[in-house]
């Protein structure tokens, strides 16, 4: 017999007006000992605000932040589920939308409670077992992808090599149209090789074992600046406190992709990327901000999907897999990633890594302090 959402329902519903200041939301959560509030506007529910949203709001450099309205920091739109839906349907909806809490509506459309991922995991363990089975299947698919992608590289190299030989030895005997076709063939093989490399990079994330050895995070960020010296002239401002991180390989790849994206998708002179951090009770929140071209709000939900490209290859080269790899790394590390951006106003990525990955450096705050790494 299927278990329904109403069987797990938490009946307590607490609300706050969307125009109330953010400090009121924090005070209500603290006084009631709850982790989220339904946000209402003119009597209608419009979303959810969680304690995590409030914690993240302190990243904004705004003097009167505590007086700003709740709606400015509400990251979760109103995604609901009916009370007679199965728990499996609820879990699938949360997973697809990358959320952990769902308001529940009755047949009349009235919100009657909230169901969370925690409720499902603790009260429906067989779903957790099913989730573990799916994880094993996904790991198998990743291994298959890795093998196929690796095997494709050899014939692709042959196509590119013979194309270049054809152009070098017979180019003078061919007309301009034939040479153009050869150039397009070589360019296509180069692009295909990039796609394969990114597929391999995506599959490698699961193959990298978790490492409990700790390294200086500031040193890692400085190394990323040095190793990215072949990119167009730009500046990276490292303004992080003194932290140590485990899993240095994964963390390095994560920040390399985010910094590289901030520089590549950028028409400013010079392109700038700033990395700052805030200590949270549960971990550390990193903000990677750039002064680049920005991303339309309608594309925010697509940006972490595999091979999502918002621009042509001629405008900005690449495959669109970089942020997918970032998302996979963050998930593996037990953290979260989101973005805030508008076209023409740059992009901010917020990466939260848990205490199991990031810890305070025993030597205290970095002695170097805020620094700028120039890419030449």
N, C-alpha and C positions, 0 to 999 in steps of 0.2 A: 504494500500500500504506500502511495506517495505521501510524503510529508509536505504540508503546505506552509507558505510564508506565515500565515496567521498563527500557526502552531508555535512559531519561534518569536512572535511579535513582542517587542517591548512597548508597553502601552503608554509610558510617560512621553509626552510631547511638550517640548519647551520651545518657545518662539521668540523672535526679536525682530523689530522693524528694520527694514533695509536702510533707512535714513538715520538710525541710531548710531552714535559714535562707537568706534571699535572698542573703546575702553569699557563700554557698557556690556558688550558681548563677553569680554574677558571676565568681568566681574560676575556676571550671571553664571558662567560655566564654573568659576571658582567656588561660588557660594553653593551651587547645587551639586557640585562634584560630577559634572557631566562633560562629555568630550565634543558635543556638537549641538547646534541650534538650527531649527527651521527658520529661514528668513522669509518674512512676509512683507507685502507691499499692498496697501489699500485692502487689507483683509485676505489677500490671496498669497499662497505660498509661491516663492520664486526661486528658492534654492536652499543650500545648506552652507553654514560656516562652521569650521572645526577649529579646535585649539591649535592644530598644526597650521592652519591658515593664519591665525593670529600671530603665532611664533614667527612665521615667515615674513609677516608685514614689517617687522622691525628692520628688515634689510633695506627698506626705502629711506633715503636721506631726506626726510620731510620733518620740518620743525614741529608742526602741529598734528603729527600722525594720530595721536590718541583721540583727536576730535573729529577725524574724518569718518564718514559713514561706513557702516558694515558692508554695503554693496561694493565698495571699492576693493575689498579684499576677499570677496566671496569667489573662491575658485571652483566650487562645485555647483553646476547648474542643476535644475530640478529634474532629475531622472527618477521616475517613480516606478513602482511595480504594484500590481493588484494583490489584495490579500489572499485571493484564492489561487494564486500562482504557486507552482511547486518550488521547493527549496532549490532544486537543480536549476530551474529557470532563473531564480534570483542570483545564484552563483555565476551562471553564464553571463548575465547582464552586468554584474559587477566586474567580472574579468574582462569583458569586451570594452567597457568604458573606463577601466583602470580606476575604479572607485571602491571604497570599503564600506560605505553606508548607503542604504536606500530608504527613502520615505515610502510608506505603504499606504495605498488608497483602498477604500471600500468601493462597493458598486455605485455609490452616489458620487464618487470622486472626491470624497473628504479624506484628508490624511488622518490615519488612525494610529500610526506608530512608526517606528524605525527598525529595520533589520540590518545587522552588520555582518561582515565577513567573519568576525570573531564568534558571533552566535552560531553561524553555520558550522564552523570548524569544530567547536566544542560540543555542539548538540547533535551533529550529524556526521560522525566519524567515517562512515562508509563513503561519503563524498570526498573526504580527504584521501582515502585509499584510492578512489578513482582518479583523483588528481595526481597521485604518485604514479599510477599506471600511465597516465598521459605524459608525465614527465619522462618516463622511460622511453615511450614511443618517440617523443621529440628528440631525445638524445640519440636514438637510433637514426632518425632522419638527418640529424646534424652530421653524424659519422658518414652517412651515405653521401650527403652533399659534399663533404670534405673530399671523399674519395673520387667522386665524379669530377669535381672542379679541378682537382689535381691532375687527373688523367686527360682532361681537355687541353691542358696547357701545351703538351707536346705537339699535337697536330696544328694547333693555332700558331705555334712558332714556325712550323714548316710553311704554312700559308703566307705568313708575313715575310719569311726569308725568301721564298720563291718570287713573291711579288716585288721585292726590292731588287732581286737579281734580274727579273724581267725588265724592270725600269732602267737599271744601270746598263745592261748589255744590249737591249733592243729599243731603248727609248728613242734614240735618234731615227729609227726606222718607222716609228709609229707617229700618227698624227696627234694633234693636241687633245682630241676627244679621248683617244685610247689612253694617253698618259694620265688624263684626268680620272678615268675609270680606275687605273692602277693605284693612283694616289688615294682615291676613296676606299679601295679595297684595303690598303695598308692602314688607313686611318680607322676603318671599321675593326680590323684585327686588334689594333691598339686599344680601342674602346672595349672590345670583348675581353681582352686580357685584364683590363682594369676591373671589369665586372667579376671575372673569375677570382682575382686577387681579393676583392671585397667579400665574395662568398666564402673564400678560405678564411679571411679575417673574422667573419661572423661565426663560422664553425669552430675556429680556434678558441673562441671565448669559453666555450664549454669544456674544451680540452685542457685549459690551463687550471692546474690544481690550486686550491686556496693555500695561501702562504701566510703564516703567522709571524714572519720576520718583519720587524718595523724599520722604516727608513724615514729620513727627514722629508717632509712634504715640500718645503721651500726649495730644497736641493733638487727635487724632482722637477718642480716648475721651472727652475733656472735652466736645467738641462734641456727641457722642452724648447725653451727659447733659443738655446745654442744649436740644437739639432734642426730647427726650422729656419736656419739662416738663409736658405735658398729661396724663401718666399719674398714677395715684394716688400720694400721698406715699410716697416710698421713698428708699433710700440706695444709692449705688453707690460702692464703695471701689476706687480705682485704685491698685494696688500693684505696678506694673511697673517694670522697669529702663528705662534710656534706650535706646529702639530707634527706628529709622527703618523705614518700610515703603514698598514700591512698591505699585502697583495700589490706590491709596487708595480708589477707588470701591467695589471689591469688598470690601476689608477693612472699610470703614465699614459696608457692608450686612451683612456677616457678624456683626460685634460688635453692631450695632443689633438684629438678630434675636435673638441669644443673650441680651442684656441685657433686651430687651422681654419675652421668654418668662419669664425669671427673675422679673420683676416681676408679669406678668399671672397666671401660675399660682402664686399666692402668697396665703396667708391670714394671714401673720404681720403683726405690728404693731410696727415698720414692716417692709415687705419690704426685704431687703438682697441686693445682688449684689456679690461681690468678684472682681476680676480680678487674678490674679497671674501671674508668668512665671518660667520657668527656662531658662537658656541650655544648649542641647545642642550636641554637636559638629556635628550635621547641620542645626541650625536653632534654633528657639525653641518651647518648649511653653507654651501659655497655659492657665490653669485659670480657668473662669468658674463660680463657685459661688454658689448662691442658697439661701435658707432657705425655699423654697416647699413645695408639697404633695408633691413627689417623684413618682417613676414606678415602677410595679411592674416587677420584674426581667423578668417574662415579656413585657413590652412594649418592652424595650430594643431588640430587633431590628427592631421595626416603626416606631420613632419617626421615622426618616428617610425613610419611604415617603411618596409624594405623597398629600396630603389625609388623613393619618392623624389621627383625632381620638379622644382617650381620654375626653373629657367632652362633655356636651351644650352646645349654643350658649348656652342660658340660663345655664349655670354659668360658662363662659368663652367669650366670643365669638372668632371667627376661623375660618379654613378648615383649618388644620393643614398649610399649605404652607411655613411659615417655616423649619422645620428641614430640609426637602427642599432649599430654596434654599441654606441653610448648607452642606449636604453637597456640593451642586453647585459652590459657590464654592470650597470647600476642595479638591475634586478638581481644579478648573481651576488652582488655585495650586500644585498638586503636594504638598499636605499631607495630613493625616489628621484625623479627628474621631471621638471616642467619648464615652460618658457613663458615669457611675457614680451610682446613685440608688436610694433605697428610699422607699417610701410614707411620707410624714410626716417625712422627714429631709432634705429638700432634694435638689438635683441639682447635680452637677459635670460640666461639659463640658470635655473636654481637646482642645485644638486645637493641632496641631503644624504650623508653617509653616517651610518650608526656608530656608536661607541665601540663596537666590536671591530671596526675597521680603522677609525681615527681616534687618536688619543692625544692629550696635551703633551708637548715636549717637556721632559723633566727639567730641561735647562731654561724653561719659561718662554716668553715671547721672543720671536726671532730677533737677534741682535742687529740684523741688517735693516729691519723695518721695511717700510714701503720702498719698492725699487722698480726701476724701469729697465726692461730688457729690449734692446733695439735689434730688429731684424734687418739685415742689409742684403 
